[in-house]
Amino acid sequence: MNALERLDATLASLRHDVPTVRVGGTVSEVTPTHYRVSGLSRFVRLGELIGLDTGDGLQLGEVVRIDGNGVTAKPFESHIAAGLGLVAYRLPPKTLSPHPDWKGRVVNALGQPLDGAGPLAAGERVMSTDVNPPPAMSRSRVRAPLKTGVRVVDLFTPLCLGQRIGIFAGSGVGKTTLLSMIAKSSGFDTVVTALVGERGREVNEFLEDALSAHRDRAVTVVSTSDESPMMRREAAKTATTIAEYFRDRGESVLLIVDSVTRFAHAAREVALATGEPAVARGYAPSVFSELPRLLERSGPGIDGKGSITGVFAVLVDGDDHNEPVADTVRSTLDGHVVLDREVADQGRYPAVNVLSSVSRLAQQVWSQEERVLVRKLRAMIARFEDTRDLRLMGGYQAGRDGELDQAVQLVPKIYDVMQQSPTDAACTEPFQELLAAIKNVIG
């Protein structure tokens, strides 16, 4: 290559990396939650990035509203460094370039390393963090059963590879602990976790406890509660994009999002900053369109590709399981595991209410005998719980109701079987363990 060819190659590289002309505008308004930029309305689209030249560096923001007088931008940093008259430039859209070497790494919502292990390898594929789910008619069927190793889940709400299920719970009922137990499952090639709005102290706990045995096949996306709503909203999308990359490589991926509710809270803050009206408990309409769009990206991939098994934590506000976010998520997913505060108060963990929990794909997992057994066990547990007050008042006498007598004998043993701590070994044969515990009563 002669000198002229080298010069041409250098100029071509510069044209690719550094735009010849930068489109910019000036900051015209600053509020505690967003800022306005004049002069960019004709050149940007919703969701694009702009960079604010603060003098100490470039602060990233996302365009969340466009009108004739300017654009509204939300910064990704927790503080706004904007000042009137500062210049803001249009930047390339948000993308990720995942690589197989990302396994074992911890990144932030923008795909930047947090673990101090050096820069991330860049893959050849450039992926947007905001894409449509796979076409419904092109997706493969969900059939293969999955054992999580959590006894109560495998008994009453069994999962399949490619299923999406929610863990619904109020605060302090053991939601994150149950997620960490599921994360230890050995049935996946890759585990991608999004810690959205999580407490800072719990990040290392999750990495060192839940992922300790499988850290080399896990990618963790972290956005703590002190970060901006833009980072908290983006963390779930980034984790889903990374999961899609490994799914398209033909891998079986477990995607854990803790929690979808904090994603919805962040989306609400962004929507209200754009001027959207609050229609349901302070949530704007766009929140209820963003939730299904995010959740539908998980699940089975196109025929011949892998799958994403999605486990989504839902923090139920005020223990109201019919509040708007919980109701929307429950109607979108393929099942829900409900953690009950009353069960937790009795000292039974995981605090799963088996009568309120449902797996819509359980019929793909249970044999005919197991299906009949679970139906009988549910009826027995329902009878036991319905008569709890009667028995506490001394209104129960053995021998008068055979079905209730059997429930009183069996259900406490069933509850004992369902108890499991994070340090216990994973359960491999839940039905055999259950039958072994109750055989003396039914035999």
N, C-alpha and C positions, 0 to 999 in steps of 0.2 A: 504494500500500500504506500503510494507516494504522499508527499506533503499535502497536496490539494485534496486527495481523498480523505486524509486524516482530518483536515479542517472541515470538510463537508460532514463527516461523521460526528464531529464535535458539535457543530451547529445544529445538526438534526437532534442530537441528544438534548441540547439546551432548549430547543423548540418544544420538545416533549415534556421536559421537567419544569421549565420556567415559561409561563405564557408571555408572549410578546407584549400584549396589552393586558393590564389588570383593570377590571371593572370595579369601581368603588363608589362610595357615597359618604356622607357625613352624619354623625350622630346628632339627632335633633331633639331627642327626649330620653330621659333616664328615669326609671322607677325602681323600687326595690326588687321587682321580679323580672323585668325585661327592659329593653331599650329599643328606640326607634331610629331607623336610618333612612335619610332622604337621598333620592337619586338612584336607587337600586330597583325600583318597582318593575321596570320593564325588562330587567336582565336576570331575575332570579325566579325560582319556583319554590313552592312549599316543600320543606324538608331539606333544602340545600343548605350548605354551610357558608358562613361568612366569617372572616377573620378581622378582629378589631385590633388595630395597631395602637397599643397602649404606650409605646416607648420602651417598656421593659420586656416586650415580647408580644406574641400574637395570642389573643384570647378567642377561642372558638365559640361560635354561636350558631344556632339553627333558625332558619326562617320559619316562623309559625303563623304569620299573617302577612298578606300583601294587600295594599289598597293604593289609591291614586296618589296619596301624599307620602308614601314610603312603605317600609317593611318593619314588622315587629320581629325581634330576635330574642331568643332565650339562650343565655350563656351556659356552657357545660361546666364551668367552674362555679363554686358555691358563692362567690362574691362577684359583683359586677364592677369591672374596672373602667366602664365607659364614662366618658365626659363629653360635654357638648362640644361639637366641632371636630372630635376625633374621626379619623378616616377608617372606614370598614370596607374590606374587599370581598368580592365573590371568590369562593374556593371550590375545588372539585368536590363532588358528592362523597358521602361517607361510604367507604368500602373496607372489606377485610380480605386478606390473602392467607387463609389458614394453611397450615402445613402439618404433616404427621408428627413432626417434632414438637408440636404444641402440647402433646400429651405430657402430663407431669408439670405443666406450667400454670401460673396464676396471672391473670390479666385483668385490666380494668374494663370499663364499659366501651372504651374506644379501641380495645384490642392492643393496649400497650402493657408491657410486662410490669408486674408488681413484686415479683419474687426475688429480684436481685440476681437472677441467673443469666444475665446478659440479654442481648437483643433476640427477638423472635425470628425464626426462619420464615421467609416469605414464600408461599406457594405460587404456582403458576396461574392459578385461577383467582380472578378478582370477583368478589361477591358483594352485592349490596346487602345491607342489614334490614332492608324493608322491602320484601318481595311477596308475591302472592303464593299461597299454598299450592301444592301439586294439583293438577286437574283431577276432579273426582273420578272420572271414568277411566283414568290411567293408573289409579292406585291399585296395589295388590290387596288381596284379602288378608284379614287378620285371623290367623288360625293357630299358630304355634303357642302352646302353653308356656308359662314362665313361672318359676319358683323364686319367690323373693327371699325365702328363709325366715320370714316373719310369720309365725304360726297362725295368728288370728286372720291375717290377710289371706294366706293360702287356703285357709279353711272356708271363710265366708265371703270373701271378695277376691277370688283368684284372678290373676292378670294373664294377658297374652302379650307376646312381643308385638310392639306397634300400637298397643292400647294407650289411651290417655285417661288418667284418673286423677281426681282431686283429693287432697287431704284437708278436710274442713274442720276448723277448731278455733275456739277462742284463745285468748292469750294465756300462756302458762299451762296448757293442757298436755303438752308433749308432742307438738307437731314436728318441731325440728328434730327431736330424738327419733321419731318414727321415720322421718326422711333419711336420717343417718343410717338407720338399720337397713332400709331398702337400698341405700347406696352401696352397701357391702355385698350385694348380690353378685354372684360370679357368672351370671348368665349374659353378660354384655361384653362387647369388644372395647367400648369407650363409654366413659361417664362424663357428661358435661353438666356442670352445676352453675346456676346463677344465684348468687346471694344478693338479693335486691333489698336495699334499705336495712340490711342486717346490722346488729350491734357489732362494733369494731372488735370487741374482745372475743366474739364467738367465731370469727373467721379462722384463727389458728386452731381453735378447738375442733372445728369441723374438719379441717385439713388433717390434723394429727390423730383424730379419733375415727371419724367416719371413713376417711379416705386413706388411712395409714397403710392398709394392706393392698390397695389398688391405686396408689398415687401415680404409678407409672402409666396408667391408662386413663387418667382423669385430667380434664381441663376445667379450671374454676374461674368464673367471671365474678368479680367482686365490685359492688357499689354499696358502701356503708350508708347508714342513716344520715350522716352529716353532709353527704354530698348533695349536689343540686338535683332537682327533679329531672332534669335532662339526662343526667348520668344514670339515675335510678331507672328511668324509663328505657334508656338505651341498653342497659345491662341485660335485660331479658331478651331483647332483639339480637344482641351480639351472641349470647349463648345459643340461641336458636339457630343462628347462621352457622356457627361452628358445628353444631350438631348436624345440620343439613350437609355440611361438607363431608363429614365422616359417613353419614348415611349414603351419600352418593358414591362413596368409595366401596359400597357394599357391606358396610359394617352394621352391627346391631348396636344402637346407641341408647343409653339411658340419659334422658334430659330431666334434671330436677330444677325447678324454679321455686325459690323460697323468698318472697311469696308473690303470688299474682296480685294480691290485694295492694301491696306496696307499689307494684307496677301501676295499678289503677289509680292509686293516690297521686303518683307522679304525673300520670296522664291528665288527671283532673286539674292539677296545678298549671300544667301547660295550657290546657284548653281554656281555663278561666282567664289566663293572661291574654288570650287572643280575643276575649270579649264574648265567648260562647255563654249562653244562659245555663244556669244550673237547673236541671229538671228533676233529679231524683236524689235526695239527700246530698245535694251539693255537686253531684256528678253531671258533667256536660254530656250532650248526646254523642260526641265523638268517642268518649270512653267506651261506650257500649258497642261501637263498631270496631275499635282497636282490639278489644279483648278476643272476640272470635277470630279475628285476622291473625293474631299471635298464636292462639291455641291450635288453630287448624293447620299450622305449619308443621306440627308434630304428627306422629302417626306413621302408617306404612308409606313407603316411597313408591315410585313408579315401578312396575314389574321389572324384576331383574336387579333392582337396587336394594339397599338395606332398609332399615326401619328405625324410627325414633319412638321409643317408649317414653311417654311424658308423664311425670309425676309432679303435680302442681299444688303447692301449699296455698290454702285460702284462709287468711286470718279473718274470722267472722267478727265483724264489729258488734260489740255489745252482746255477744252470744246469740245474735239474731240470724238464724240460718236462712231467712227469707229476705235479708237485706239485698240491695240491687246487685252488687258485685257477685256475691255468693250465688244468687239466683241465676245470673247470666252465665257464670262459669259452669254451674251444675248442669244447665241445659245444653251446654256445648260439649262437655266431656263424655267419656264412655263409662262413667261410673264415679262413685264418690265414697270415701271412707270418712265417717263422722267420728270425731273424738268428742266425748261427752264429759263435761266438768263433773257431773255426778258420779260417773264411773271413776274418774281420777280421784275424787274425794274418798272413794271406798278403797283406794290404794291399789287399784288394778291397772297395770300398764302393760302394753299400750292401751290407752283408755278408749278403745273402740266400742261404739254402740253398734252392735251387729244388726239390730233391728232397723236402724236408720241407714245402714251402709249397703250399697248396691254396686255390683259389677255387671255391666250390661253384656259382657262377653263371657260370663261364668259358664254358660252352657257349652262353650267350646272346650272347657277344661274338665268339668266334672264328668265322671262316668255315671251311668244310670243309678247305680247303687249309692254313689256319693251324693247325687242330686236328691234322692229320696231321703237320705240321712240328714242332709243340711236342712231340708224343708221341715223335717220332724224336730230337729234341734231348735230351729227358729221358733216354731210354735210352742215348744216347751219353755224356751227362754221368755217368750211373750207372756205365757201363763204365769211363770214365776214372778216376773216384774209387775204384772197387773195385780197380783195378790199380795204384794209386799206390805202394803199398809194393813191389810186384813190380818196378816200373820203377825205383824208387830203389835197389833192390838189384842192378840190372843184369840182371834176368831177362827183359827185353823185347828182342826182336829184330824189327826191321821186316821185313815181308814174310811172316810166318808166320800172321798173323791180320788179314785185311783190315778187319774191323769195328774192331778195336782200332787199327789204323794210321790209319783215318779219324778215330777219336776223338782220338788223339794230335795229329793235325793241326788238327782243328776246334775242340776244346773251349777251348784257350787263346785263340783268336780270339773265341769266344763270351763268355768271361769278360771280355775287353777291351771288348767292346761293352756289357756290362752295367754296367761301372763308370761312375759319374756322381757329381759333387760338387754340393753345394748351390748353387755359383756357376755351374754349367753351365746353358745354356739348356734349357728344357723340351723333351722329345722329342715330336715330333708323329707320326712314322711309324716306330715301333720295328721292325716286320717288314722294312721296306725297308732300314733301316740295318743290320739283322742280315744280310740277304741280300747286301747290298753288301760286307760284311766277309768273308763266307765263300764268295763266288761263285767265287773263283779256285781254291779247294780242291775244291768240289763240281762245278765246271764242267768 
